[in-house]
Structure formats: structure tokens, C-alpha cells
Amino acid sequence: MKRLNWSKIRPQEMSESCFWVVANEDRYDNPDLLNRLAHTFGSYRPAVQDEQGLEAKRSIKKRIKQLKVLDPKIAQNLSIFLGSFRMPYQEIRRAILEVDEEQLTEPMIQNLVKHLPEQEQLTALMKFQNDYNSLSEPEQFGVVMSSVKRLRPRLNSILFKLQFDEQVNNLRPDIMSVNAACEEVRKSRGFSRLLELVLLLGNYMNAGSRNAQSYGFDLSSLCKLKDTKSADQKSTLLHFLAAVCEEEFPEVTKFSDDLQHVDRASRVSAESLEKNLVQMERQLVQLERDLDTFSSPEDSEDLFTSKIHSSAGLVAQPVAQPVAQPVAQPVAQPVAQPVAQPVAGVAAVLLRRGNTG
């Protein structure tokens, strides 16, 4: 008999509302029709139904339609996940218990966390351990995973561990750039003299107003130098400052040489940087809490506590030293953009002025 080359849909890919679940091809089961088919596409033989095959098919449909615990949508999504990774359920369980990073990839854990049934459903599935073979594949997976204690917090902790190095490496350049820029601004004598000059000019211009006799100003005020127009509206206070520095205080114009990292730091979002650091800090705190709540494992295969404990110091150290500490003060105050952007703006104008002069 010739074969029909079609793409077979596996049972775990069918939802409860799938057409193939309710399809009833047996209504067309006609001996004359099947005899014609056999005569046309192969050597003649009586079309005898394979009772065992029919029974297996009915069993599949019954199994799909009669989910014991899981919602059909959850079961469908879980089936897609299981089909994409093609690992035996016991092997997935072992990898999670042993925190086997050779088997547990970041996409795998992300998808498992996304499609994992709630703990109440997993607990309910434990009751069907003796009926394992009669369950659909998603519920069989649920039965296997139901014996893993605190499964969701465990997966979140493993995911954080897998993502940690990448998160640190993504944040490190911005953090180091901001930290270096702030150090340069604090130590630059030329920039200090420029601020003194701006303070002098500002107090003179603000005489008699509520902003007079100021002892200092917020560095973000440097951005307003270009907004203060001259009487003839042809120039700004920034242009005036640049001309004065060029004519009378040429050493001040060279302050930009001290600020090698300011331009790069001016493009860093302090808000985004702080948000990411706070999120990582919360994850570390949660990881510590999870480790405290995990009691001594009864399962000899459960290596979660020992493996996470052994890496906890390695995880915390990169945050505490090259990440959190250098940027803690700049982010808290917050000076990344308020310092870097106006300084970069003033430096650019003074450089242009010097090059054209």
C-alpha cells in the first residue's frame, strides 16, 4: 500500500478544543470505500480494522479530553514546552535538583517558570501517582515535578544564577564610566575654577533677587547658561563665559582635558542604572531568604542548597565591589546625568570656541 506523507500531530500538541479531539472518522468506515482504496493504491487485501490501533486512538482522545487537574490551556502550553526540549521528565527533575548548568539553559528555565502549573495543581497531581500511565503527558510531567520542594522559588533562584554574570557585564561599563567621570569632575582644578567663575557671574547678575548671594548652585544649572540671552539677543551667557575664559583665564578652557569619561557618562541613564541595581539587590535578598527556608534535603540528589551556597559569595562579591560600591554614591545623589550632561555641554562649547579662535 502506498503511504500518505502527512505531518502527524502528537497528542500533547492537541488542546481540548482541537478539531482532532472531536473528529469522528469512524462514521465513514465503509468496507466498499476501503476496498476501493486498497485496490487503487496497493495490492488487494481485506480492509480489516486494527482493533488494537483503534483502541489506542480512542485512549489518546479520551486522555486528552479528560484532564484530571490542569487547565487545558496550561496543559497545551506545557506540552509545547516539553516537546521543544525533548528530555525525559526524570532527567529534567534530576537537573533541577542537582542544579546541572550543562542541562539547564536560561531559555529552558524561563519557559518552565512561565508555563509551570501552580503549586496547588502540582500538589493535586501527587494523588495520581498510581494512575501515571492514564494521565496526559503534561500531567505526567506535573506528577514527576510535584515531588520537588519549593519548585518555583528554586527555579527563580537558578535563573538568577544563570543570568547574573550577563547582568553584571551589561551594567559594569556604565557604572565604571559614571564613577570615573564623577572622580574626574571632583578632582579637576580647571573645572573648579570654572564653577567659581560661574558663581561670581551669577551672584552679580542676581543681585537684589531671591537668588542673590548664593554660596553655590546645583550643577544642573550649567545647562541654563545657554538659555540666558544677552540684551541684544545675539549671544548667551555661555558664549560670554567662553569668551572671558579664552581672553583672561585660558588655563580654565583646558578643564575638558581632565574629563575623559564625562561624554560617555552623560549618555548613561542614572534612573535605569539604579533600577537595575535595586532589582539585583532584591534578587540577592530573596536568594538569601530562599536558602534560609530550604531545610536539609531529604533527597540525596538535592544539591540545590550546597551549590547555591557555594556560589552565593561569588554572586554577591561582584555586586558589592565593582558594581554597587563605586556607583552607590553617584546614583543615590543622583549625579550621573546632572553632572555629566551640563559639564559635557559646557566643555563642548569651550572647545569649539578655542578651535575657532
Residue frames relative to the residue before (quaternion, step in Angstrom):
aa qw qx qy qz dx dy dz
M 1.0000 0.0000 0.0000 0.0000 0.00 0.00 0.00
K 0.4646 -0.6574 0.5173 0.2906 3.57 -0.97 0.87
R 0.3766 -0.7265 0.5345 0.2115 3.56 -1.19 0.57
L 0.3415 -0.6969 0.5896 0.2239 3.55 -1.18 0.65
N 0.2662 -0.8002 0.5232 0.1226 3.55 -0.47 1.24
W 0.1972 0.7849 -0.5618 0.1713 3.58 0.09 1.27
S 0.4890 -0.6283 0.5122 0.3222 3.57 -1.32 0.23
K 0.3050 -0.7925 0.5085 0.1428 3.51 -0.44 1.24
I 0.2891 -0.7378 0.5862 0.1686 3.56 -0.97 0.90
R 0.3493 -0.7526 0.5207 0.2010 3.55 -0.71 1.08
P 0.6430 -0.5597 0.3534 0.3851 3.60 -1.08 0.64
Q 0.6811 0.5025 -0.3125 0.4313 3.60 0.92 -0.81
E 0.6288 0.5266 -0.3390 0.4607 3.58 1.26 -0.19
M 0.6157 0.5541 -0.3360 0.4482 3.58 1.29 -0.09
S 0.2798 -0.7321 0.5949 0.1784 3.54 -0.96 0.87
E 0.6980 -0.4709 0.3266 0.4294 3.56 -1.28 0.22
S 0.7259 0.4228 -0.2342 0.4893 3.58 1.10 -0.74
C 0.3881 0.7389 -0.4723 0.2834 3.58 1.28 0.09
F 0.5846 -0.6073 0.4091 0.3494 3.57 -1.05 0.81
W 0.6830 0.5222 -0.3052 0.4095 3.57 0.92 -0.89
V 0.5625 0.5900 -0.3925 0.4259 3.59 1.18 -0.31
V 0.7646 0.3472 -0.1776 0.5132 3.56 0.99 -0.86
A 0.4458 0.7006 -0.4611 0.3128 3.59 1.24 -0.13
N 0.1022 -0.7928 0.6006 0.0198 3.58 -1.01 0.90
E 0.0719 -0.8425 0.5339 0.0068 3.55 0.33 1.27
D 0.5316 0.6551 -0.4034 0.3542 3.56 1.23 -0.37
R 0.5488 0.6231 -0.4007 0.3872 3.57 1.17 -0.41
Y 0.7068 0.4249 -0.2475 0.5086 3.61 1.22 -0.48
D 0.4016 0.7251 -0.4662 0.3091 3.56 1.31 0.20
N 0.1613 0.7861 -0.5624 0.1994 3.54 -0.02 1.41
P 0.4772 -0.6996 0.4407 0.2978 3.65 -0.64 1.05
D 0.6439 0.5260 -0.3355 0.4429 3.58 0.96 -0.83
L 0.6450 0.5265 -0.3206 0.4516 3.57 0.99 -0.86
L 0.7032 0.4642 -0.2730 0.4642 3.57 0.87 -0.95
N 0.6049 0.5412 -0.3545 0.4642 3.60 1.14 -0.59
R 0.6329 0.5192 -0.3212 0.4761 3.57 1.01 -0.83
L 0.6399 0.5293 -0.3220 0.4546 3.58 1.01 -0.85
A 0.6733 0.4938 -0.2928 0.4659 3.56 0.93 -0.93
H 0.6572 0.5109 -0.3108 0.4587 3.58 1.00 -0.82
T 0.6992 0.4900 -0.2671 0.4470 3.58 0.97 -0.84
F 0.8209 0.2727 -0.1041 0.4908 3.56 0.90 -0.91
G 0.8205 0.0639 -0.0662 0.5641 3.60 1.13 0.26
S 0.6933 -0.4237 0.3497 0.4664 3.51 -1.33 -0.10
Y 0.5634 -0.6445 0.4022 0.3248 3.54 -0.97 0.84
R 0.1963 0.7316 -0.6441 0.1069 3.49 -1.10 0.81
P 0.5886 -0.5842 0.4033 0.3866 3.59 -1.03 0.65
A 0.4004 -0.7134 0.5281 0.2276 3.52 -0.94 0.91
V 0.0504 0.8078 -0.5790 0.0981 3.50 0.07 1.34
Q 0.4086 -0.7216 0.5047 0.2401 3.55 -0.71 1.04
D 0.3929 -0.6860 0.5649 0.2365 3.52 -1.04 0.83
E 0.3141 -0.7912 0.4937 0.1779 3.54 -0.14 1.29
Q 0.6443 0.5247 -0.3308 0.4473 3.56 1.00 -0.78
G 0.6483 0.5172 -0.3118 0.4637 3.57 1.04 -0.81
L 0.6474 0.5128 -0.3182 0.4655 3.56 0.97 -0.84
E 0.6555 0.5142 -0.3152 0.4545 3.54 0.96 -0.83
A 0.6379 0.5179 -0.3267 0.4670 3.56 1.03 -0.79
K 0.6521 0.5148 -0.3179 0.4569 3.59 1.00 -0.82
R 0.6448 0.5028 -0.3253 0.4751 3.55 0.97 -0.84
S 0.6313 0.5397 -0.3330 0.4465 3.57 1.03 -0.77
I 0.6326 0.5268 -0.3303 0.4617 3.59 1.01 -0.81
K 0.6756 0.4908 -0.3042 0.4585 3.58 0.84 -0.95
K 0.6474 0.5170 -0.3206 0.4592 3.53 0.96 -0.85
R 0.6571 0.5211 -0.3097 0.4481 3.54 1.00 -0.88
I 0.6539 0.5062 -0.3172 0.4642 3.59 1.01 -0.78
K 0.7051 0.4786 -0.2748 0.4453 3.56 0.86 -0.93
Q 0.7733 0.3503 -0.1765 0.4982 3.55 1.00 -0.74
L 0.0114 -0.7883 0.6122 -0.0605 3.54 0.33 1.27
K 0.4320 -0.7338 0.4683 0.2357 3.56 -0.83 0.96
V 0.8346 0.1195 0.0038 0.5378 3.55 0.85 -1.00
L 0.7332 0.4835 -0.2554 0.4041 3.57 0.71 -1.09
D 0.5144 -0.5926 0.5275 0.3255 3.51 -1.25 0.59
P 0.5886 -0.6128 0.3828 0.3627 3.65 -0.93 0.79
K 0.6521 0.5130 -0.3215 0.4563 3.58 0.98 -0.81
I 0.6449 0.5032 -0.3161 0.4806 3.59 0.98 -0.85
A 0.6527 0.5175 -0.3122 0.4568 3.58 0.95 -0.88
Q 0.6479 0.5200 -0.3193 0.4560 3.59 0.99 -0.82
N 0.6790 0.4852 -0.2923 0.4671 3.59 0.86 -0.95
L 0.6469 0.5145 -0.3142 0.4671 3.55 1.03 -0.80
S 0.6193 0.5425 -0.3347 0.4584 3.58 1.08 -0.72
I 0.6411 0.5170 -0.3204 0.4680 3.57 1.00 -0.83
F 0.6384 0.5246 -0.3187 0.4644 3.56 1.00 -0.86
L 0.6862 0.4886 -0.2877 0.4556 3.58 0.82 -1.00
G 0.6591 0.5167 -0.3082 0.4513 3.57 1.04 -0.76
S 0.6679 0.5210 -0.3077 0.4333 3.59 1.08 -0.69
F 0.7473 0.3859 -0.2266 0.4911 3.61 1.08 -0.58
R 0.1786 -0.8524 0.4837 0.0874 3.58 1.25 -0.35
M 0.4325 0.6503 -0.5037 0.3693 3.56 0.77 1.08
P 0.5336 -0.5985 0.4705 0.3685 3.61 -1.01 0.67
Y 0.5860 -0.6211 0.3904 0.3440 3.56 -0.99 0.82
Q 0.6488 0.5125 -0.3220 0.4611 3.57 0.98 -0.78
E 0.6284 0.5278 -0.3342 0.4636 3.58 1.11 -0.63
I 0.6219 0.5148 -0.3364 0.4849 3.60 1.06 -0.72
R 0.6439 0.5192 -0.3199 0.4620 3.57 0.96 -0.87
R 0.6573 0.5128 -0.3122 0.4556 3.58 0.92 -0.90
A 0.6565 0.5218 -0.3164 0.4434 3.59 0.91 -0.91
I 0.6523 0.5055 -0.3125 0.4704 3.58 1.03 -0.79
L 0.6664 0.5066 -0.3044 0.4546 3.58 0.89 -0.91
E 0.7570 0.3775 -0.2005 0.4941 3.58 0.96 -0.86
V 0.3248 -0.7510 0.4995 0.2847 3.59 1.33 -0.08
D 0.1513 0.8155 -0.5308 0.1742 3.52 0.86 1.10
E 0.2122 -0.8303 0.5052 0.1016 3.59 -0.08 1.30
E 0.5530 0.5778 -0.4114 0.4372 3.59 1.21 -0.10
Q 0.7262 0.3845 -0.2217 0.5249 3.56 1.16 -0.58
L 0.7227 0.4275 -0.2388 0.4878 3.58 1.01 -0.81
T 0.0821 -0.8014 0.5923 0.0124 3.55 -0.26 1.27
E 0.6562 -0.5202 0.3713 0.4012 3.56 -1.22 0.41
P 0.6643 0.4850 -0.3332 0.4609 3.68 0.81 -0.81
M 0.6300 0.5460 -0.3391 0.4359 3.57 1.00 -0.79
I 0.6926 0.4636 -0.2830 0.4747 3.59 0.83 -0.97
Q 0.6223 0.5457 -0.3418 0.4451 3.59 0.99 -0.78
N 0.6979 0.4593 -0.2718 0.4777 3.58 0.89 -0.93
L 0.6363 0.5228 -0.3373 0.4561 3.57 1.01 -0.70
V 0.6388 0.5067 -0.3239 0.4798 3.59 0.98 -0.81
K 0.6578 0.5328 -0.3020 0.4383 3.57 0.99 -0.86
H 0.8042 0.3058 -0.1324 0.4921 3.58 0.88 -0.95
L 0.4346 0.7147 -0.4592 0.2991 3.59 1.23 -0.01
P 0.4594 -0.6630 0.5057 0.3058 3.63 -0.89 0.82
E 0.5994 -0.5609 0.4245 0.3819 3.56 -1.21 0.47
Q 0.6651 -0.5344 0.3493 0.3873 3.54 -1.21 0.57
E 0.6087 0.5614 -0.3569 0.4324 3.60 1.04 -0.71
Q 0.6668 0.4924 -0.2997 0.4723 3.57 1.02 -0.81
L 0.6369 0.5208 -0.3285 0.4640 3.57 1.01 -0.77
T 0.6373 0.5238 -0.3196 0.4662 3.55 1.03 -0.82
A 0.6499 0.5156 -0.3112 0.4636 3.57 1.01 -0.84
L 0.6553 0.5266 -0.3177 0.4385 3.59 1.02 -0.73
M 0.5258 0.6393 -0.4132 0.3796 3.61 1.16 -0.45
K 0.6192 0.5765 -0.3379 0.4125 3.57 1.11 -0.66
F 0.7089 0.4613 -0.2503 0.4713 3.59 1.22 -0.46
Q 0.2724 0.7919 -0.5102 0.1960 3.59 1.16 0.44
N 0.6818 0.4822 -0.2882 0.4686 3.58 1.02 -0.74
D 0.7057 0.3974 -0.2509 0.5303 3.59 1.28 -0.30
Y 0.1665 0.8551 -0.4823 0.0922 3.55 1.26 0.47
N 0.7057 0.4912 -0.2796 0.4272 3.60 0.80 -0.98
S 0.6748 0.4890 -0.3047 0.4612 3.59 1.16 -0.45
L 0.5747 0.6048 -0.3721 0.4067 3.59 1.27 -0.12
S 0.5402 -0.5656 0.4996 0.3724 3.55 -1.28 0.36
E 0.6796 -0.5245 0.3231 0.3984 3.57 -1.19 0.51
P 0.6431 0.5089 -0.3581 0.4463 3.66 0.85 -0.72
E 0.6925 0.4569 -0.2882 0.4782 3.58 0.97 -0.78
Q 0.5711 0.5489 -0.3841 0.4743 3.59 1.16 -0.46
F 0.6325 0.5172 -0.3184 0.4806 3.56 1.02 -0.81
G 0.6443 0.5313 -0.3138 0.4518 3.57 1.01 -0.84
V 0.6250 0.5332 -0.3331 0.4628 3.58 1.04 -0.77
V 0.6643 0.5042 -0.3055 0.4595 3.59 0.91 -0.91
M 0.7325 0.4362 -0.2395 0.4646 3.59 0.88 -0.95
S 0.5387 0.6549 -0.4003 0.3473 3.60 1.17 -0.39
S 0.6503 0.5252 -0.3202 0.4458 3.59 1.18 -0.43
V 0.5690 0.5730 -0.3895 0.4430 3.62 1.26 -0.10
K 0.3640 -0.7633 0.4941 0.2017 3.58 -0.52 1.17
R 0.8525 0.0230 -0.0517 0.5196 3.56 -1.11 0.86
L 0.0220 0.8721 -0.4880 0.0274 3.52 0.90 1.02
R 0.7045 0.4742 -0.2950 0.4380 3.61 0.74 -0.97
P 0.6584 0.4716 -0.3330 0.4830 3.67 0.84 -0.80
R 0.6094 0.5563 -0.3429 0.4491 3.57 1.07 -0.74
L 0.6788 0.4854 -0.2886 0.4694 3.59 0.89 -0.95
N 0.6386 0.5221 -0.3310 0.4583 3.61 0.98 -0.79
S 0.6516 0.5075 -0.3134 0.4687 3.58 1.00 -0.77
I 0.6464 0.5052 -0.3182 0.4750 3.57 0.97 -0.81
L 0.6432 0.5246 -0.3197 0.4571 3.59 0.99 -0.84
F 0.6355 0.5212 -0.3239 0.4687 3.58 0.98 -0.83
K 0.6476 0.5157 -0.3163 0.4633 3.58 0.97 -0.84
L 0.6732 0.5022 -0.2976 0.4538 3.59 0.95 -0.87
Q 0.7324 0.4350 -0.2271 0.4720 3.59 1.05 -0.78
F 0.4971 0.7274 -0.4073 0.2407 3.55 1.18 -0.50
D 0.6770 0.4981 -0.3134 0.4421 3.61 0.74 -0.99
E 0.6548 0.5115 -0.3149 0.4587 3.58 0.96 -0.84
Q 0.6448 0.5205 -0.3227 0.4574 3.59 0.98 -0.82
V 0.6606 0.5013 -0.3072 0.4668 3.57 0.93 -0.89
N 0.6768 0.4988 -0.2958 0.4534 3.57 0.90 -0.90
N 0.6374 0.5168 -0.3282 0.4679 3.58 1.13 -0.57
L 0.7164 0.4467 -0.2487 0.4747 3.58 1.04 -0.78
R 0.5746 0.6632 -0.3743 0.2997 3.56 1.00 -0.81
P 0.6742 0.4974 -0.3419 0.4257 3.69 0.73 -0.87
D 0.6655 0.4943 -0.3092 0.4660 3.61 0.93 -0.86
I 0.6552 0.5237 -0.3124 0.4460 3.56 0.95 -0.90
M 0.6926 0.4741 -0.2817 0.4649 3.56 0.84 -0.97
S 0.6315 0.5349 -0.3285 0.4551 3.57 1.07 -0.73
V 0.6655 0.4906 -0.2974 0.4775 3.59 0.92 -0.92
N 0.6579 0.5161 -0.3131 0.4503 3.56 0.90 -0.91
A 0.6646 0.4988 -0.2996 0.4687 3.59 0.95 -0.90
A 0.6458 0.5237 -0.3239 0.4513 3.59 0.99 -0.84
C 0.6576 0.5094 -0.3148 0.4572 3.59 0.93 -0.85
E 0.6359 0.5162 -0.3261 0.4721 3.58 1.03 -0.76
E 0.6512 0.5200 -0.3133 0.4553 3.57 0.98 -0.85
V 0.6493 0.5137 -0.3163 0.4631 3.58 0.97 -0.87
R 0.6773 0.5029 -0.3010 0.4447 3.59 0.92 -0.90
K 0.7606 0.4157 -0.2041 0.4549 3.60 0.99 -0.83
S 0.5541 0.6395 -0.3920 0.3610 3.60 1.19 -0.31
R 0.3360 -0.7439 0.5438 0.1949 3.60 -0.64 1.10
G 0.6310 0.5427 -0.3413 0.4369 3.58 1.00 -0.76
F 0.6732 0.4804 -0.3020 0.4741 3.55 0.95 -0.85
S 0.6034 0.5510 -0.3544 0.4547 3.61 1.07 -0.66
R 0.6667 0.4851 -0.3043 0.4771 3.58 0.97 -0.83
L 0.6104 0.5433 -0.3519 0.4565 3.59 1.07 -0.66
L 0.6493 0.5068 -0.3176 0.4698 3.58 0.97 -0.84
E 0.6277 0.5303 -0.3378 0.4590 3.59 1.02 -0.75
L 0.6535 0.5142 -0.3083 0.4620 3.55 1.00 -0.83
V 0.6444 0.5061 -0.3180 0.4769 3.57 0.99 -0.82
L 0.6302 0.5344 -0.3336 0.4539 3.60 1.01 -0.80
L 0.6419 0.5239 -0.3175 0.4612 3.55 0.98 -0.84
L 0.6922 0.4759 -0.2839 0.4623 3.56 0.78 -1.01
G 0.6691 0.5215 -0.3059 0.4322 3.57 0.94 -0.87
N 0.6592 0.4977 -0.3129 0.4687 3.57 0.92 -0.85
Y 0.6325 0.5216 -0.3379 0.4622 3.58 1.04 -0.73
M 0.6961 0.4716 -0.2760 0.4656 3.56 0.90 -0.93
N 0.7286 0.4327 -0.2373 0.4750 3.62 1.07 -0.67
A 0.3141 0.7685 -0.5090 0.2273 3.61 1.22 0.19
G 0.8048 0.2509 -0.2121 0.4943 3.54 -0.92 0.99
S 0.6599 0.4657 -0.3205 0.4949 3.61 1.25 -0.03
R 0.6826 -0.4876 0.3463 0.4200 3.58 -1.29 0.11
N 0.6768 0.4706 -0.2925 0.4846 3.58 1.24 -0.32
A 0.4297 0.7129 -0.4596 0.3096 3.59 1.23 0.22
Q 0.8376 0.2166 -0.1631 0.4742 3.53 -1.36 0.37
S 0.2317 0.7834 -0.5339 0.2181 3.52 0.92 0.98
Y 0.3797 -0.7230 0.5355 0.2155 3.56 -1.11 0.74
G 0.7919 -0.0620 0.0518 0.6053 3.55 1.27 -0.20
F 0.2032 -0.7734 0.5870 0.1265 3.57 -1.26 0.08
D 0.5853 -0.5592 0.4568 0.3689 3.52 -1.28 0.46
L 0.5221 -0.6739 0.4213 0.3095 3.56 -0.85 0.91
S 0.5567 0.5931 -0.4017 0.4208 3.58 1.18 -0.39
S 0.5390 0.6271 -0.3968 0.3983 3.59 1.25 -0.35
L 0.5249 0.6375 -0.4142 0.3827 3.58 1.19 -0.37
C 0.5995 0.5753 -0.3535 0.4298 3.55 1.16 -0.60
K 0.6694 0.5196 -0.2936 0.4424 3.60 1.19 -0.54
L 0.4407 0.6953 -0.4665 0.3237 3.61 1.21 -0.09
K 0.6958 0.4709 -0.2796 0.4646 3.56 0.98 -0.77
D 0.6432 0.5277 -0.3226 0.4514 3.58 1.24 -0.30
T 0.6144 0.5320 -0.3499 0.4659 3.59 1.24 -0.26
K 0.2004 -0.8286 0.5174 0.0742 3.57 -0.23 1.32
S 0.5109 -0.6096 0.5101 0.3275 3.52 -1.26 0.51
A 0.7021 -0.4712 0.3191 0.4280 3.57 -1.28 0.28
D 0.7337 0.3960 -0.2433 0.4957 3.60 0.99 -0.74
Q 0.4530 -0.7300 0.4094 0.3071 3.57 1.35 0.15
K 0.5300 0.6598 -0.3919 0.3607 3.59 1.24 0.28
S 0.7885 0.1363 -0.0883 0.5932 3.58 1.19 -0.31
T 0.3793 -0.7111 0.5482 0.2234 3.55 -1.35 0.07
L 0.6759 -0.4680 0.3682 0.4343 3.54 -1.31 0.12
L 0.5985 0.5567 -0.3643 0.4463 3.59 1.09 -0.56
H 0.6436 0.4988 -0.3173 0.4862 3.58 0.99 -0.82
F 0.6382 0.5307 -0.3234 0.4543 3.57 0.98 -0.85
L 0.6543 0.5150 -0.3034 0.4632 3.57 0.94 -0.93
A 0.6511 0.5166 -0.3168 0.4570 3.58 0.95 -0.85
A 0.6583 0.5105 -0.3076 0.4598 3.59 0.98 -0.86
V 0.6499 0.5169 -0.3152 0.4594 3.56 0.97 -0.88
C 0.6639 0.4987 -0.3120 0.4618 3.57 0.88 -0.90
E 0.6646 0.5155 -0.3084 0.4444 3.57 0.93 -0.86
E 0.7321 0.4409 -0.2333 0.4639 3.58 0.96 -0.90
E 0.8301 0.2529 -0.0915 0.4884 3.58 0.83 -0.97
F 0.7990 0.1748 -0.0846 0.5691 3.62 1.08 -0.63
P 0.0463 -0.8576 0.5114 0.0301 3.61 0.64 1.05
E 0.5986 0.5768 -0.3749 0.4105 3.60 1.09 -0.57
V 0.6007 0.5689 -0.3618 0.4297 3.59 1.15 -0.57
T 0.6273 0.5717 -0.3423 0.4031 3.60 1.01 -0.74
K 0.6555 0.5242 -0.3089 0.4473 3.57 1.21 -0.38
F 0.3824 0.7532 -0.4761 0.2447 3.61 1.25 0.08
S 0.5863 0.5986 -0.3768 0.3949 3.58 1.12 -0.59
D 0.5632 0.5965 -0.3941 0.4144 3.60 1.17 -0.41
D 0.6543 0.5165 -0.3073 0.4590 3.56 1.20 -0.54
L 0.7262 0.4505 -0.2117 0.4742 3.58 1.23 -0.46
Q 0.0009 -0.8591 0.5108 -0.0333 3.55 0.59 1.16
H 0.7533 0.3964 -0.2076 0.4820 3.60 1.10 -0.65
V 0.4618 0.7214 -0.4369 0.2746 3.59 1.23 -0.17
D 0.6466 0.5275 -0.3415 0.4324 3.59 0.88 -0.84
R 0.6615 0.4926 -0.2983 0.4804 3.58 0.96 -0.89
A 0.6787 0.4959 -0.2954 0.4542 3.58 0.92 -0.88
S 0.6051 0.5840 -0.3638 0.4005 3.60 1.09 -0.61
R 0.6848 0.4682 -0.2839 0.4809 3.59 1.23 -0.40
V 0.5346 0.6099 -0.4056 0.4216 3.58 1.29 0.06
S 0.3319 -0.7274 0.5673 0.1974 3.57 -0.95 0.90
A 0.3484 -0.7521 0.5222 0.2006 3.56 -0.44 1.21
E 0.6345 0.5442 -0.3327 0.4365 3.58 1.02 -0.79
S 0.6762 0.4800 -0.2916 0.4767 3.57 0.92 -0.90
L 0.6427 0.5320 -0.3192 0.4495 3.57 0.99 -0.85
E 0.6727 0.4876 -0.2928 0.4733 3.56 0.90 -0.91
K 0.6293 0.5452 -0.3330 0.4426 3.57 1.00 -0.82
N 0.6762 0.4922 -0.2943 0.4625 3.58 0.93 -0.91
L 0.6569 0.5087 -0.3118 0.4610 3.58 1.00 -0.81
V 0.6431 0.5142 -0.3210 0.4680 3.57 0.99 -0.84
Q 0.6429 0.5205 -0.3265 0.4573 3.59 0.99 -0.80
M 0.6605 0.4936 -0.3113 0.4724 3.58 0.94 -0.83
E 0.6279 0.5324 -0.3383 0.4559 3.57 1.02 -0.74
R 0.6482 0.5127 -0.3146 0.4669 3.58 0.99 -0.85
Q 0.6467 0.5159 -0.3220 0.4603 3.57 1.00 -0.79
L 0.6393 0.5161 -0.3282 0.4661 3.58 1.03 -0.73
V 0.6388 0.5159 -0.3218 0.4714 3.57 1.00 -0.84
Q 0.6584 0.5029 -0.3082 0.4675 3.58 0.96 -0.88
L 0.6210 0.5417 -0.3367 0.4557 3.57 1.05 -0.77
E 0.6462 0.5107 -0.3162 0.4708 3.59 0.98 -0.83
R 0.6477 0.5124 -0.3161 0.4670 3.58 0.99 -0.81
D 0.6469 0.5179 -0.3232 0.4569 3.57 0.96 -0.85
L 0.6506 0.5127 -0.3221 0.4584 3.58 0.97 -0.81
D 0.6397 0.5261 -0.3211 0.4592 3.58 1.09 -0.72
T 0.7145 0.4611 -0.2580 0.4587 3.59 1.03 -0.78
F 0.5877 0.5482 -0.3862 0.4526 3.59 1.20 -0.30
S 0.2706 -0.7643 0.5653 0.1518 3.55 -0.58 1.13
S 0.7049 -0.4178 0.3343 0.4657 3.56 -1.28 0.07
P 0.4310 -0.7410 0.4463 0.2569 3.59 -0.58 1.10
E 0.3846 -0.7068 0.5483 0.2279 3.52 -1.01 0.88
D 0.6633 0.4743 -0.2891 0.5015 3.56 1.20 -0.62
S 0.4275 -0.7238 0.4818 0.2474 3.57 -0.68 1.09
E 0.6321 0.5329 -0.3341 0.4526 3.60 1.21 -0.42
D 0.5880 0.6010 -0.3673 0.3977 3.59 1.20 -0.40
L 0.0001 0.8287 -0.5558 0.0654 3.55 -0.17 1.33
F 0.3110 0.7992 -0.4801 0.1845 3.59 1.28 0.13
T 0.7017 0.4864 -0.2885 0.4334 3.59 0.67 -1.08
S 0.6943 0.4761 -0.2911 0.4546 3.58 0.82 -0.95
K 0.6942 0.4778 -0.2973 0.4487 3.60 0.90 -0.85
I 0.6695 0.4760 -0.3068 0.4807 3.58 0.96 -0.80
H 0.6160 0.5390 -0.3411 0.4622 3.59 1.04 -0.75
S 0.6758 0.5076 -0.2992 0.4428 3.58 0.90 -0.90
S 0.7349 0.3857 -0.2287 0.5088 3.58 1.14 -0.60
A 0.4632 0.7041 -0.4474 0.2993 3.61 1.22 -0.22
G 0.6611 0.4985 -0.3148 0.4640 3.59 0.96 -0.82
L 0.6528 0.5073 -0.3115 0.4685 3.55 1.04 -0.77
V 0.6413 0.5110 -0.3184 0.4756 3.55 1.13 -0.63
A 0.7086 0.4757 -0.2762 0.4419 3.56 0.85 -0.98
Q 0.6292 0.5863 -0.3459 0.3751 3.58 0.98 -0.81
P 0.6753 0.4816 -0.3340 0.4477 3.66 0.80 -0.78
V 0.6513 0.4936 -0.3281 0.4738 3.58 1.09 -0.57
A 0.6986 0.4978 -0.2821 0.4296 3.53 0.87 -0.96
Q 0.7685 0.3735 -0.2028 0.4784 3.60 0.98 -0.76
P 0.8412 0.2024 -0.1550 0.4769 3.65 0.17 -1.11
V 0.6974 0.4589 -0.2846 0.4712 3.61 1.20 -0.16
A 0.8021 0.3352 -0.1897 0.4564 3.53 0.29 -1.25
Q 0.6926 0.5228 -0.3023 0.3945 3.58 0.79 -1.02
P 0.7012 0.4635 -0.3113 0.4433 3.65 0.72 -0.89
V 0.7736 0.3717 -0.1974 0.4737 3.56 1.00 -0.75
A 0.4209 0.7410 -0.4556 0.2571 3.58 1.25 -0.20
Q 0.7170 0.4382 -0.2669 0.4718 3.57 0.79 -0.97
P 0.6728 0.4914 -0.3299 0.4438 3.64 0.79 -0.86
V 0.6857 0.4713 -0.3015 0.4656 3.58 0.92 -0.83
A 0.6644 0.5235 -0.3160 0.4297 3.57 0.91 -0.86
Q 0.7434 0.4896 -0.2599 0.3743 3.58 0.94 -0.71
P 0.2381 0.8252 -0.0598 -0.5087 2.34 2.05 -1.07
V 0.1544 -0.8513 0.4997 0.0426 3.60 -0.70 0.98
A 0.3924 0.7482 -0.4798 0.2367 3.61 1.17 -0.07
Q 0.7833 0.2762 -0.1573 0.5343 3.57 0.67 -1.07
P 0.6458 0.5318 -0.3537 0.4184 3.67 0.82 -0.82
V 0.6828 0.4242 -0.2922 0.5181 3.62 1.12 -0.52
A 0.7449 0.4700 -0.2551 0.3989 3.53 0.58 -1.21
Q 0.6816 0.5144 -0.3158 0.4137 3.59 0.82 -0.90
P 0.7121 0.4234 -0.2986 0.4738 3.66 0.70 -0.87
V 0.6211 0.5343 -0.3470 0.4565 3.58 1.03 -0.73
A 0.6570 0.5061 -0.3106 0.4644 3.56 0.94 -0.90
G 0.6456 0.5325 -0.3173 0.4461 3.56 1.02 -0.79
V 0.6688 0.4849 -0.2936 0.4810 3.56 0.90 -0.93
A 0.6482 0.5268 -0.3224 0.4455 3.58 0.91 -0.88
A 0.6452 0.5331 -0.3247 0.4406 3.57 0.96 -0.87
V 0.6628 0.5009 -0.3090 0.4630 3.58 0.93 -0.88
L 0.6719 0.4965 -0.3054 0.4570 3.58 0.92 -0.89
L 0.6320 0.5264 -0.3315 0.4621 3.58 1.06 -0.73
R 0.6534 0.5085 -0.3145 0.4642 3.57 0.94 -0.90
R 0.6374 0.5375 -0.3159 0.4528 3.53 1.03 -0.91
G 0.6795 0.4932 -0.2910 0.4586 3.57 0.93 -0.92
N 0.6737 0.5080 -0.3057 0.4412 3.59 0.99 -0.82
T 0.7083 0.4455 -0.2622 0.4807 3.56 1.07 -0.76
G 0.6018 0.5663 -0.3606 0.4326 3.57 1.26 -0.45
